[in-house]
Amino acid sequence: MRVKIHLKCTECGSKNYLTSKNKTNHPDKIQVTKYCPKERKVTLHIES
């Protein structure tokens, strides 16, 4: 079952990205490095 999740920036706290994941295969939280437009640099984004 795929679930929609938001990715939240660890530095500024804004929710920048919307994506989906399969909860049965990946039960833990996703951590991805992505571009944050507010900080204007690549930062770590965590599932919120």
Rosetta constraint file for C-alpha pairs under 8 A:
AtomPair CA 1 CA 22 HARMONIC 5.63 0.50
AtomPair CA 1 CA 23 HARMONIC 6.35 0.50
AtomPair CA 1 CA 24 HARMONIC 6.89 0.50
AtomPair CA 2 CA 20 HARMONIC 6.21 0.50
AtomPair CA 2 CA 21 HARMONIC 5.28 0.50
AtomPair CA 2 CA 22 HARMONIC 4.39 0.50
AtomPair CA 2 CA 23 HARMONIC 6.37 0.50
AtomPair CA 3 CA 20 HARMONIC 5.29 0.50
AtomPair CA 3 CA 21 HARMONIC 5.55 0.50
AtomPair CA 3 CA 22 HARMONIC 6.38 0.50
AtomPair CA 3 CA 23 HARMONIC 6.85 0.50
AtomPair CA 4 CA 18 HARMONIC 6.95 0.50
AtomPair CA 4 CA 19 HARMONIC 5.68 0.50
AtomPair CA 4 CA 20 HARMONIC 4.23 0.50
AtomPair CA 4 CA 21 HARMONIC 6.69 0.50
AtomPair CA 5 CA 18 HARMONIC 5.83 0.50
AtomPair CA 5 CA 19 HARMONIC 5.46 0.50
AtomPair CA 5 CA 20 HARMONIC 5.56 0.50
AtomPair CA 5 CA 21 HARMONIC 7.35 0.50
AtomPair CA 5 CA 47 HARMONIC 6.57 0.50
AtomPair CA 5 CA 48 HARMONIC 6.99 0.50
AtomPair CA 6 CA 15 HARMONIC 6.33 0.50
AtomPair CA 6 CA 16 HARMONIC 7.44 0.50
AtomPair CA 6 CA 17 HARMONIC 5.73 0.50
AtomPair CA 6 CA 18 HARMONIC 4.61 0.50
AtomPair CA 6 CA 19 HARMONIC 6.36 0.50
AtomPair CA 6 CA 47 HARMONIC 5.85 0.50
AtomPair CA 6 CA 48 HARMONIC 5.72 0.50
AtomPair CA 7 CA 15 HARMONIC 5.74 0.50
AtomPair CA 7 CA 16 HARMONIC 6.23 0.50
AtomPair CA 7 CA 17 HARMONIC 5.13 0.50
AtomPair CA 7 CA 18 HARMONIC 6.30 0.50
AtomPair CA 7 CA 19 HARMONIC 7.56 0.50
AtomPair CA 7 CA 45 HARMONIC 5.57 0.50
AtomPair CA 7 CA 46 HARMONIC 5.33 0.50
AtomPair CA 7 CA 47 HARMONIC 4.63 0.50
AtomPair CA 7 CA 48 HARMONIC 5.99 0.50
AtomPair CA 8 CA 13 HARMONIC 5.94 0.50
AtomPair CA 8 CA 14 HARMONIC 5.63 0.50
AtomPair CA 8 CA 15 HARMONIC 4.31 0.50
AtomPair CA 8 CA 16 HARMONIC 6.23 0.50
AtomPair CA 8 CA 17 HARMONIC 7.36 0.50
AtomPair CA 8 CA 45 HARMONIC 5.14 0.50
AtomPair CA 8 CA 46 HARMONIC 5.30 0.50
AtomPair CA 8 CA 47 HARMONIC 6.12 0.50
AtomPair CA 8 CA 48 HARMONIC 6.00 0.50
AtomPair CA 9 CA 13 HARMONIC 4.90 0.50
AtomPair CA 9 CA 14 HARMONIC 5.58 0.50
AtomPair CA 9 CA 15 HARMONIC 6.40 0.50
AtomPair CA 9 CA 16 HARMONIC 7.15 0.50
AtomPair CA 9 CA 36 HARMONIC 7.02 0.50
AtomPair CA 9 CA 43 HARMONIC 6.78 0.50
AtomPair CA 9 CA 44 HARMONIC 6.16 0.50
AtomPair CA 9 CA 45 HARMONIC 4.46 0.50
AtomPair CA 9 CA 46 HARMONIC 6.56 0.50
AtomPair CA 10 CA 43 HARMONIC 7.24 0.50
AtomPair CA 10 CA 44 HARMONIC 5.95 0.50
AtomPair CA 10 CA 45 HARMONIC 5.84 0.50
AtomPair CA 10 CA 46 HARMONIC 6.89 0.50
AtomPair CA 11 CA 43 HARMONIC 7.27 0.50
AtomPair CA 11 CA 44 HARMONIC 7.85 0.50
AtomPair CA 12 CA 38 HARMONIC 7.58 0.50
AtomPair CA 12 CA 39 HARMONIC 7.18 0.50
AtomPair CA 16 CA 36 HARMONIC 7.01 0.50
AtomPair CA 21 CA 26 HARMONIC 7.37 0.50
AtomPair CA 22 CA 26 HARMONIC 6.07 0.50
AtomPair CA 22 CA 27 HARMONIC 7.95 0.50
AtomPair CA 23 CA 27 HARMONIC 5.06 0.50
AtomPair CA 29 CA 46 HARMONIC 7.06 0.50
AtomPair CA 29 CA 47 HARMONIC 5.67 0.50
AtomPair CA 30 CA 46 HARMONIC 5.83 0.50
AtomPair CA 30 CA 47 HARMONIC 5.40 0.50
AtomPair CA 31 CA 44 HARMONIC 6.79 0.50
AtomPair CA 31 CA 45 HARMONIC 5.76 0.50
AtomPair CA 31 CA 46 HARMONIC 4.67 0.50
AtomPair CA 31 CA 47 HARMONIC 6.72 0.50
AtomPair CA 32 CA 44 HARMONIC 5.76 0.50
AtomPair CA 32 CA 45 HARMONIC 5.27 0.50
AtomPair CA 32 CA 46 HARMONIC 6.56 0.50
AtomPair CA 33 CA 42 HARMONIC 6.38 0.50
AtomPair CA 33 CA 43 HARMONIC 5.41 0.50
AtomPair CA 33 CA 44 HARMONIC 4.35 0.50
AtomPair CA 33 CA 45 HARMONIC 5.79 0.50
AtomPair CA 34 CA 42 HARMONIC 5.27 0.50
AtomPair CA 34 CA 43 HARMONIC 5.70 0.50
AtomPair CA 34 CA 44 HARMONIC 6.33 0.50
AtomPair CA 34 CA 45 HARMONIC 6.43 0.50
AtomPair CA 35 CA 40 HARMONIC 7.07 0.50
AtomPair CA 35 CA 41 HARMONIC 5.63 0.50
AtomPair CA 35 CA 42 HARMONIC 4.17 0.50
AtomPair CA 35 CA 43 HARMONIC 6.14 0.50
AtomPair CA 36 CA 40 HARMONIC 5.62 0.50
AtomPair CA 36 CA 41 HARMONIC 5.75 0.50
AtomPair CA 36 CA 42 HARMONIC 5.96 0.50
AtomPair CA 36 CA 43 HARMONIC 6.39 0.50
AtomPair CA 37 CA 41 HARMONIC 7.12 0.50
